[in-house]
Amino acid sequence: MTKPRLLISYAHPDDESFGLGGLIAKYVDEGVDVYLICATDGDVGSMDEAFLADGKTIKQVRLAELDCAAEKLGFKQVFKLGYSDSGMMGAATNEAPNSLWYQWENHSDAVVQRVVEVLREVQPQVVITFNEYGGYGHPDHIAIQQATLKAMTLMSSDSYVTDGQAPYTPQKLYYSSIPRFPVQFGIWMTRLQGKNPRKLGRNEDIDIVAILEHVNEPTTRVNIGDYLEDWDEASACHQSQGGGGGGFLGRLPMWLRRRLLNKQGFTRIFPPTEPDETGIIEHDLFEGVEVNEPQPIQTS
């Protein structure tokens, strides 16, 4: 039986669970084969020393957490591209030769080729990636978003050759959409506390005003209310990054979370569309999608 296929193209271990855990669980439960590109190993992330017992490295911990989340969410396959993390813009780690940002800045064609190869192997009908700002301005998010966009334009071309793979064109591309109200509320609370909303985080390199300025209006809202527990379980796998804490919203009663947080927004980029007066044109990423058979790998 031919199944729908969804590919998520993200940067770090934990992006998938923190950002899309409920959506992934929903589509897997509904019979969709869901695949993930995780571009980096998470090796520059910070964590408590307790997670590094027995000589474990940050990379080992982060990838093990990703494996945990992948099992809980039910991914068909996770493609780990193996780049090192970059920091926020201007960080010294961005100059490391194997960092994703360095590779994107200096060898973008090679990064794009790796994404094309995954896309042609999976042949997804639907693709999700970050918006142009990478959600919150992280260079790795921006790099994988730009690489995915470029790959979408090349993968359907006969003249772009990858080993044994046929050209293929996904039917839809979406940006994951950050809702405006929580960001606006965060800015208000930050200012109320006497802090600068443009300089947050341990290194004062998170600018939530810029996040708001780069929000894309959603064209699609998907009901994920029945999968909030699955979202929590997958997020809890990433304990070294604060997963499982829940934050303010996570401490709300589940019945209230299902009422307030039961929809997740996305912005459809391809095919292009203009939302109607309600702003929303779809309630399912696979609305109008033809569930086609994957093409066989070509052999020479």
TORKOL-4160 file (C-alpha; in steps of 0.2 Angstrom, whole numbers, padded with zeros to 4 digits, m for minus):
300
<pt num="1" X="0000" Y="0000" Z="0000"/>
<pt num="2" X="0007" Y="0017" Z="m0005"/>
<pt num="3" X="0009" Y="0029" Z="0010"/>
<pt num="4" X="0009" Y="0048" Z="0011"/>
<pt num="5" X="0027" Y="0054" Z="0014"/>
<pt num="6" X="0033" Y="0069" Z="0024"/>
<pt num="7" X="0051" Y="0075" Z="0026"/>
<pt num="8" X="0056" Y="0088" Z="0039"/>
<pt num="9" X="0072" Y="0097" Z="0036"/>
<pt num="10" X="0079" Y="0104" Z="0052"/>
<pt num="11" X="0096" Y="0108" Z="0060"/>
<pt num="12" X="0098" Y="0101" Z="0078"/>
<pt num="13" X="0094" Y="0086" Z="0088"/>
<pt num="14" X="0079" Y="0092" Z="0098"/>
<pt num="15" X="0072" Y="0104" Z="0084"/>
<pt num="16" X="0060" Y="0090" Z="0079"/>
<pt num="17" X="0053" Y="0086" Z="0096"/>
<pt num="18" X="0052" Y="0104" Z="0103"/>
<pt num="19" X="0045" Y="0111" Z="0087"/>
<pt num="20" X="0034" Y="0097" Z="0079"/>
<pt num="21" X="0032" Y="0083" Z="0091"/>
<pt num="22" X="0013" Y="0083" Z="0091"/>
<pt num="23" X="0012" Y="0085" Z="0072"/>
<pt num="24" X="0024" Y="0071" Z="0069"/>
<pt num="25" X="0015" Y="0059" Z="0081"/>
<pt num="26" X="m0002" Y="0064" Z="0073"/>
<pt num="27" X="0004" Y="0060" Z="0055"/>
<pt num="28" X="0013" Y="0044" Z="0060"/>
<pt num="29" X="m0003" Y="0038" Z="0069"/>
<pt num="30" X="m0013" Y="0042" Z="0053"/>
<pt num="31" X="m0001" Y="0031" Z="0043"/>
<pt num="32" X="0011" Y="0044" Z="0036"/>
<pt num="33" X="0029" Y="0039" Z="0033"/>
<pt num="34" X="0038" Y="0053" Z="0042"/>
<pt num="35" X="0057" Y="0056" Z="0039"/>
<pt num="36" X="0069" Y="0069" Z="0047"/>
<pt num="37" X="0085" Y="0077" Z="0041"/>
<pt num="38" X="0095" Y="0082" Z="0056"/>
<pt num="39" X="0109" Y="0092" Z="0049"/>
<pt num="40" X="0120" Y="0094" Z="0065"/>
<pt num="41" X="0126" Y="0083" Z="0079"/>
<pt num="42" X="0122" Y="0095" Z="0093"/>
<pt num="43" X="0140" Y="0094" Z="0098"/>
<pt num="44" X="0142" Y="0113" Z="0103"/>
<pt num="45" X="0126" Y="0113" Z="0114"/>
<pt num="46" X="0128" Y="0117" Z="0132"/>
<pt num="47" X="0123" Y="0105" Z="0146"/>
<pt num="48" X="0125" Y="0101" Z="0164"/>
<pt num="49" X="0141" Y="0091" Z="0168"/>
<pt num="50" X="0130" Y="0077" Z="0175"/>
<pt num="51" X="0125" Y="0072" Z="0158"/>
<pt num="52" X="0143" Y="0069" Z="0153"/>
<pt num="53" X="0147" Y="0056" Z="0166"/>
<pt num="54" X="0157" Y="0040" Z="0161"/>
<pt num="55" X="0166" Y="0050" Z="0148"/>
<pt num="56" X="0152" Y="0054" Z="0136"/>
<pt num="57" X="0153" Y="0068" Z="0124"/>
<pt num="58" X="0140" Y="0082" Z="0121"/>
<pt num="59" X="0138" Y="0074" Z="0103"/>
<pt num="60" X="0135" Y="0057" Z="0110"/>
<pt num="61" X="0122" Y="0063" Z="0123"/>
<pt num="62" X="0113" Y="0074" Z="0110"/>
<pt num="63" X="0112" Y="0060" Z="0097"/>
<pt num="64" X="0106" Y="0047" Z="0109"/>
<pt num="65" X="0093" Y="0059" Z="0114"/>
<pt num="66" X="0088" Y="0061" Z="0096"/>
<pt num="67" X="0087" Y="0042" Z="0095"/>
<pt num="68" X="0076" Y="0041" Z="0110"/>
<pt num="69" X="0064" Y="0054" Z="0102"/>
<pt num="70" X="0064" Y="0046" Z="0085"/>
<pt num="71" X="0059" Y="0030" Z="0093"/>
<pt num="72" X="0044" Y="0038" Z="0103"/>
<pt num="73" X="0038" Y="0048" Z="0088"/>
<pt num="74" X="0040" Y="0034" Z="0075"/>
<pt num="75" X="0050" Y="0041" Z="0061"/>
<pt num="76" X="0053" Y="0030" Z="0046"/>
<pt num="77" X="0071" Y="0036" Z="0045"/>
<pt num="78" X="0082" Y="0049" Z="0052"/>
<pt num="79" X="0096" Y="0056" Z="0041"/>
<pt num="80" X="0110" Y="0063" Z="0051"/>
<pt num="81" X="0121" Y="0074" Z="0040"/>
<pt num="82" X="0134" Y="0075" Z="0054"/>
<pt num="83" X="0139" Y="0093" Z="0053"/>
<pt num="84" X="0145" Y="0102" Z="0069"/>
<pt num="85" X="0134" Y="0115" Z="0077"/>
<pt num="86" X="0137" Y="0133" Z="0074"/>
<pt num="87" X="0133" Y="0147" Z="0087"/>
<pt num="88" X="0123" Y="0162" Z="0085"/>
<pt num="89" X="0128" Y="0175" Z="0072"/>
<pt num="90" X="0146" Y="0180" Z="0076"/>
<pt num="91" X="0151" Y="0166" Z="0087"/>
<pt num="92" X="0168" Y="0159" Z="0086"/>
<pt num="93" X="0162" Y="0141" Z="0083"/>
<pt num="94" X="0155" Y="0147" Z="0066"/>
<pt num="95" X="0172" Y="0147" Z="0060"/>
<pt num="96" X="0175" Y="0128" Z="0063"/>
<pt num="97" X="0178" Y="0120" Z="0046"/>
<pt num="98" X="0164" Y="0106" Z="0049"/>
<pt num="99" X="0151" Y="0118" Z="0056"/>
<pt num="100" X="0136" Y="0119" Z="0046"/>
<pt num="101" X="0137" Y="0138" Z="0044"/>
<pt num="102" X="0155" Y="0137" Z="0039"/>
<pt num="103" X="0151" Y="0124" Z="0026"/>
<pt num="104" X="0136" Y="0134" Z="0020"/>
<pt num="105" X="0146" Y="0150" Z="0018"/>
<pt num="106" X="0160" Y="0141" Z="0009"/>
<pt num="107" X="0154" Y="0125" Z="0001"/>
<pt num="108" X="0135" Y="0128" Z="m0001"/>
<pt num="109" X="0134" Y="0117" Z="m0016"/>
<pt num="110" X="0140" Y="0102" Z="m0006"/>
<pt num="111" X="0127" Y="0105" Z="0007"/>
<pt num="112" X="0113" Y="0107" Z="m0006"/>
<pt num="113" X="0118" Y="0091" Z="m0014"/>
<pt num="114" X="0117" Y="0081" Z="0002"/>
<pt num="115" X="0099" Y="0088" Z="0004"/>
<pt num="116" X="0094" Y="0084" Z="m0014"/>
<pt num="117" X="0101" Y="0066" Z="m0011"/>
<pt num="118" X="0089" Y="0064" Z="0004"/>
<pt num="119" X="0074" Y="0072" Z="m0005"/>
<pt num="120" X="0076" Y="0060" Z="m0020"/>
<pt num="121" X="0078" Y="0045" Z="m0009"/>
<pt num="122" X="0063" Y="0049" Z="0001"/>
<pt num="123" X="0052" Y="0057" Z="m0013"/>
<pt num="124" X="0041" Y="0065" Z="0000"/>
<pt num="125" X="0025" Y="0073" Z="m0006"/>
<pt num="126" X="0026" Y="0086" Z="0008"/>
<pt num="127" X="0042" Y="0095" Z="0015"/>
<pt num="128" X="0043" Y="0106" Z="0031"/>
<pt num="129" X="0058" Y="0117" Z="0035"/>
<pt num="130" X="0061" Y="0133" Z="0045"/>
<pt num="131" X="0056" Y="0151" Z="0039"/>
<pt num="132" X="0069" Y="0163" Z="0031"/>
<pt num="133" X="0074" Y="0169" Z="0049"/>
<pt num="134" X="0077" Y="0151" Z="0055"/>
<pt num="135" X="0064" Y="0154" Z="0068"/>
<pt num="136" X="0075" Y="0163" Z="0080"/>
<pt num="137" X="0090" Y="0168" Z="0069"/>
<pt num="138" X="0101" Y="0153" Z="0072"/>
<pt num="139" X="0114" Y="0151" Z="0058"/>
<pt num="140" X="0111" Y="0132" Z="0057"/>
<pt num="141" X="0092" Y="0135" Z="0055"/>
<pt num="142" X="0095" Y="0147" Z="0041"/>
<pt num="143" X="0108" Y="0137" Z="0032"/>
<pt num="144" X="0097" Y="0121" Z="0032"/>
<pt num="145" X="0082" Y="0131" Z="0027"/>
<pt num="146" X="0091" Y="0139" Z="0012"/>
<pt num="147" X="0099" Y="0123" Z="0007"/>
<pt num="148" X="0082" Y="0115" Z="0007"/>
<pt num="149" X="0075" Y="0129" Z="m0004"/>
<pt num="150" X="0089" Y="0127" Z="m0016"/>
<pt num="151" X="0087" Y="0108" Z="m0016"/>
<pt num="152" X="0069" Y="0110" Z="m0020"/>
<pt num="153" X="0073" Y="0119" Z="m0036"/>
<pt num="154" X="0087" Y="0107" Z="m0042"/>
<pt num="155" X="0080" Y="0090" Z="m0037"/>
<pt num="156" X="0067" Y="0090" Z="m0051"/>
<pt num="157" X="0080" Y="0094" Z="m0065"/>
<pt num="158" X="0087" Y="0080" Z="m0076"/>
<pt num="159" X="0103" Y="0090" Z="m0078"/>
<pt num="160" X="0106" Y="0089" Z="m0059"/>
<pt num="161" X="0114" Y="0072" Z="m0057"/>
<pt num="162" X="0115" Y="0062" Z="m0041"/>
<pt num="163" X="0120" Y="0044" Z="m0041"/>
<pt num="164" X="0106" Y="0032" Z="m0047"/>
<pt num="165" X="0092" Y="0044" Z="m0042"/>
<pt num="166" X="0078" Y="0051" Z="m0053"/>
<pt num="167" X="0072" Y="0069" Z="m0053"/>
<pt num="168" X="0058" Y="0071" Z="m0042"/>
<pt num="169" X="0046" Y="0086" Z="m0037"/>
<pt num="170" X="0038" Y="0087" Z="m0020"/>
<pt num="171" X="0020" Y="0093" Z="m0021"/>
<pt num="172" X="0021" Y="0105" Z="m0006"/>
<pt num="173" X="0033" Y="0115" Z="0004"/>
<pt num="174" X="0029" Y="0123" Z="0021"/>
<pt num="175" X="0038" Y="0134" Z="0034"/>
<pt num="176" X="0035" Y="0130" Z="0052"/>
<pt num="177" X="0026" Y="0145" Z="0059"/>
<pt num="178" X="0029" Y="0154" Z="0076"/>
<pt num="179" X="0012" Y="0160" Z="0083"/>
<pt num="180" X="0013" Y="0179" Z="0086"/>
<pt num="181" X="0004" Y="0180" Z="0103"/>
<pt num="182" X="0017" Y="0170" Z="0113"/>
<pt num="183" X="0031" Y="0181" Z="0106"/>
<pt num="184" X="0021" Y="0197" Z="0109"/>
<pt num="185" X="0018" Y="0191" Z="0127"/>
<pt num="186" X="0036" Y="0186" Z="0129"/>
<pt num="187" X="0041" Y="0204" Z="0124"/>
<pt num="188" X="0029" Y="0212" Z="0136"/>
<pt num="189" X="0035" Y="0201" Z="0151"/>
<pt num="190" X="0053" Y="0204" Z="0147"/>
<pt num="191" X="0051" Y="0223" Z="0147"/>
<pt num="192" X="0040" Y="0222" Z="0163"/>
<pt num="193" X="0055" Y="0213" Z="0171"/>
<pt num="194" X="0067" Y="0227" Z="0165"/>
<pt num="195" X="0076" Y="0217" Z="0153"/>
<pt num="196" X="0080" Y="0220" Z="0134"/>
<pt num="197" X="0070" Y="0209" Z="0123"/>
<pt num="198" X="0083" Y="0211" Z="0110"/>
<pt num="199" X="0097" Y="0204" Z="0121"/>
<pt num="200" X="0091" Y="0188" Z="0130"/>
<pt num="201" X="0098" Y="0171" Z="0133"/>
<pt num="202" X="0115" Y="0166" Z="0142"/>
<pt num="203" X="0125" Y="0176" Z="0129"/>
<pt num="204" X="0112" Y="0189" Z="0126"/>
<pt num="205" X="0111" Y="0184" Z="0108"/>
<pt num="206" X="0092" Y="0180" Z="0107"/>
<pt num="207" X="0082" Y="0194" Z="0099"/>
<pt num="208" X="0063" Y="0191" Z="0102"/>
<pt num="209" X="0058" Y="0207" Z="0094"/>
<pt num="210" X="0067" Y="0201" Z="0078"/>
<pt num="211" X="0058" Y="0184" Z="0079"/>
<pt num="212" X="0041" Y="0194" Z="0079"/>
<pt num="213" X="0047" Y="0204" Z="0065"/>
<pt num="214" X="0050" Y="0189" Z="0054"/>
<pt num="215" X="0034" Y="0179" Z="0059"/>
<pt num="216" X="0026" Y="0172" Z="0043"/>
<pt num="217" X="0007" Y="0172" Z="0043"/>
<pt num="218" X="0000" Y="0154" Z="0043"/>
<pt num="219" X="m0010" Y="0148" Z="0029"/>
<pt num="220" X="m0013" Y="0131" Z="0037"/>
<pt num="221" X="m0018" Y="0125" Z="0054"/>
<pt num="222" X="m0017" Y="0107" Z="0059"/>
<pt num="223" X="m0026" Y="0100" Z="0074"/>
<pt num="224" X="m0014" Y="0091" Z="0085"/>
<pt num="225" X="m0024" Y="0092" Z="0102"/>
<pt num="226" X="m0024" Y="0073" Z="0104"/>
<pt num="227" X="m0005" Y="0071" Z="0103"/>
<pt num="228" X="0001" Y="0083" Z="0116"/>
<pt num="229" X="0006" Y="0069" Z="0128"/>
<pt num="230" X="0016" Y="0061" Z="0113"/>
<pt num="231" X="0024" Y="0079" Z="0111"/>
<pt num="232" X="0029" Y="0079" Z="0129"/>
<pt num="233" X="0036" Y="0062" Z="0129"/>
<pt num="234" X="0047" Y="0065" Z="0114"/>
<pt num="235" X="0053" Y="0082" Z="0121"/>
<pt num="236" X="0057" Y="0074" Z="0137"/>
<pt num="237" X="0070" Y="0063" Z="0128"/>
<pt num="238" X="0080" Y="0079" Z="0126"/>
<pt num="239" X="0084" Y="0081" Z="0145"/>
<pt num="240" X="0101" Y="0089" Z="0142"/>
<pt num="241" X="0092" Y="0104" Z="0133"/>
<pt num="242" X="0079" Y="0106" Z="0146"/>
<pt num="243" X="0066" Y="0094" Z="0138"/>
<pt num="244" X="0053" Y="0087" Z="0150"/>
<pt num="245" X="0053" Y="0103" Z="0161"/>
<pt num="246" X="0037" Y="0109" Z="0152"/>
<pt num="247" X="0039" Y="0127" Z="0155"/>
<pt num="248" X="0024" Y="0138" Z="0159"/>
<pt num="249" X="0013" Y="0130" Z="0146"/>
<pt num="250" X="0018" Y="0113" Z="0151"/>
<pt num="251" X="0012" Y="0116" Z="0168"/>
<pt num="252" X="m0006" Y="0119" Z="0163"/>
<pt num="253" X="m0019" Y="0106" Z="0165"/>
<pt num="254" X="m0020" Y="0094" Z="0149"/>
<pt num="255" X="m0038" Y="0099" Z="0146"/>
<pt num="256" X="m0033" Y="0117" Z="0146"/>
<pt num="257" X="m0018" Y="0114" Z="0135"/>
<pt num="258" X="m0030" Y="0104" Z="0123"/>
<pt num="259" X="m0041" Y="0119" Z="0122"/>
<pt num="260" X="m0028" Y="0133" Z="0120"/>
<pt num="261" X="m0014" Y="0123" Z="0111"/>
<pt num="262" X="m0023" Y="0111" Z="0100"/>
<pt num="263" X="m0018" Y="0119" Z="0083"/>
<pt num="264" X="m0001" Y="0121" Z="0075"/>
<pt num="265" X="0001" Y="0134" Z="0061"/>
<pt num="266" X="0012" Y="0132" Z="0045"/>
<pt num="267" X="0015" Y="0144" Z="0030"/>
<pt num="268" X="0013" Y="0136" Z="0013"/>
<pt num="269" X="0027" Y="0142" Z="0001"/>
<pt num="270" X="0024" Y="0130" Z="m0013"/>
<pt num="271" X="0013" Y="0130" Z="m0022"/>
<pt num="272" X="0011" Y="0149" Z="m0018"/>
<pt num="273" X="m0006" Y="0154" Z="m0011"/>
<pt num="274" X="m0015" Y="0169" Z="m0004"/>
<pt num="275" X="m0025" Y="0166" Z="0011"/>
<pt num="276" X="m0043" Y="0171" Z="0011"/>
<pt num="277" X="m0051" Y="0183" Z="0023"/>
<pt num="278" X="m0050" Y="0171" Z="0037"/>
<pt num="279" X="m0031" Y="0169" Z="0034"/>
<pt num="280" X="m0032" Y="0150" Z="0034"/>
<pt num="281" X="m0034" Y="0140" Z="0018"/>
<pt num="282" X="m0030" Y="0122" Z="0024"/>
<pt num="283" X="m0032" Y="0111" Z="0040"/>
<pt num="284" X="m0021" Y="0097" Z="0034"/>
<pt num="285" X="m0004" Y="0097" Z="0026"/>
<pt num="286" X="m0009" Y="0083" Z="0014"/>
<pt num="287" X="m0025" Y="0092" Z="0008"/>
<pt num="288" X="m0026" Y="0090" Z="m0011"/>
<pt num="289" X="m0010" Y="0079" Z="m0011"/>
<pt num="290" X="m0009" Y="0064" Z="m0023"/>
<pt num="291" X="m0001" Y="0050" Z="m0014"/>
<pt num="292" X="0010" Y="0043" Z="m0028"/>
<pt num="293" X="0021" Y="0028" Z="m0029"/>
<pt num="294" X="0040" Y="0031" Z="m0026"/>
<pt num="295" X="0050" Y="0030" Z="m0041"/>
<pt num="296" X="0063" Y="0016" Z="m0041"/>
<pt num="297" X="0082" Y="0020" Z="m0040"/>
<pt num="298" X="0090" Y="0020" Z="m0057"/>
<pt num="299" X="0104" Y="0008" Z="m0060"/>
<pt num="300" X="0118" Y="0011" Z="m0073"/>
